[in-house]
Amino acid sequence: MLIKNVHIESQDVPQDVRIINGKFTEIKNEIEKHDNEEVIDGNGKLLLPPFVDSHVHLDATRTAGDPEWNETGTLFDGIRIWGERIKTLTKEDVKSRAKATLREQVANGLQVVRSHVDVTDPNLTALEALLEVKEEVKDQVELQLVAFPQAGILSTPNGKDLMEQAAKMGVDVIGGLPHYEFTRDYGVESLKFIVNLAEKYDKLIDVHCDEIDDPNSRNLEVLATLAYETGLGNKVTASHTTAMSSYNDAYTYKLFRLLEMANLNFVANPEVNLHLGGRFDTYPKRRSMTRIKELSEAGINVSFGEDDIKDPWYPMGNGNMLDQVQVGILAGGLMGYSQIQGAYKFVTNNAAKTLHIQDHYGIEVGKPANCILLNQTNFYDALNEHAEVLYSIRKGKELVETQPKSVKLNY
């Protein structure tokens, strides 16, 4: 396959890209067509690595309104409602909903997804289901699974045993929820348990950390210290960290020194963070999103996730990462032209680093030929217009092809 005349990651000069046997083999200004070679004319459009969703919950997707709607919009009501819905889970139920959402995500240019899955269910029904889904969709999407203790590890009967069982069953990542544990001491102990478990089974770590508006919720400093002292560094991800938007600047200044030393990753979930946050405020209402701009300027890796798609925590969502980018940079104060042009990295390169897949991700000679062609010439315009994904190519094969919409104005 030969892809002609594309702007790779918004570069000014268009280039051609050759794919042979599922890998990028040439990237040059002009490449001559081989006999019988399939050619895609990029027409000066934007070629990016495929979108990556750093954080979603596929076990809960498409359950909004079942058994009830979350009318308060709070995180805690979402957890309560999910606690009822989980009682009726079956493998077929989880698989059908997860696959429907994955198809929607793939249609929007996603090829890599990290999904958290609740493992406080003693039957581990959702985990068994998503492990099967992971295998069944591997040709279309790379799916990482996180063992996520929705009700806490120490605050759940047999919580530690369930987490270890999940590790043995084949999750990719060990998760946690320290701020939801019964006590601060439990939260600290849970983080130490998570790190030990990840080291024992050679897993990555991704913790729901301080997803609350409480400025006294400071589990992040514990997680960062553990990442630093164990040397796990960028194998560790802190998701949400919305309490950071409520920290005072003096404490945050001190914290950033540790965060830079720890070299861990951060994931923000812009739409859901803004939706769930500030629910207990009158006015002024907090945005409840982590300090994306400051983290990025400090050289700390930040990526975006969807978090929830039509579930008890968020009633909307459509699998389109451009939504997360637009909301994230708007709320995060990253609206300079150059900042917008580079914002695709929150859902591509930065996210790949978070998921530790850099060895087989990116538009580079020798790497698997995974890419998407957007219907615009640069990311500023692609984001403004929510440009269509004209092609999603995975391992050199056309996974998705979209016809641009046509609008006729009768005046």
Secondary structure as UniProt FT lines:
FT   STRAND          2..8
FT   TURN            9..10
FT   STRAND          15..20
FT   TURN            21..22
FT   STRAND          23..28
FT   TURN            35..36
FT   STRAND          39..48
FT   STRAND          51..56
FT   TURN            58..62
FT   TURN            64..65
FT   HELIX           75..85
FT   HELIX           86..88
FT   HELIX           91..107
FT   TURN            108..109
FT   STRAND          110..118
FT   TURN            122..123
FT   HELIX           125..136
FT   TURN            137..140
FT   STRAND          142..148
FT   TURN            150..151
FT   TURN            154..155
FT   TURN            157..158
FT   HELIX           159..169
FT   STRAND          173..176
FT   HELIX           178..180
FT   HELIX           184..201
FT   STRAND          204..209
FT   TURN            215..216
FT   HELIX           219..230
FT   HELIX           233..235
FT   STRAND          236..240
FT   HELIX           242..246
FT   HELIX           249..262
FT   STRAND          265..268
FT   HELIX           270..276
FT   TURN            277..280
FT   HELIX           292..297
FT   TURN            298..299
FT   STRAND          302..304
FT   HELIX           321..331
FT   TURN            332..333
FT   HELIX           337..341
FT   HELIX           343..347
FT   HELIX           349..355
FT   HELIX           358..360
FT   TURN            365..366
FT   STRAND          371..374
FT   HELIX           379..385
FT   STRAND          389..394
FT   TURN            395..396
FT   STRAND          397..401
//
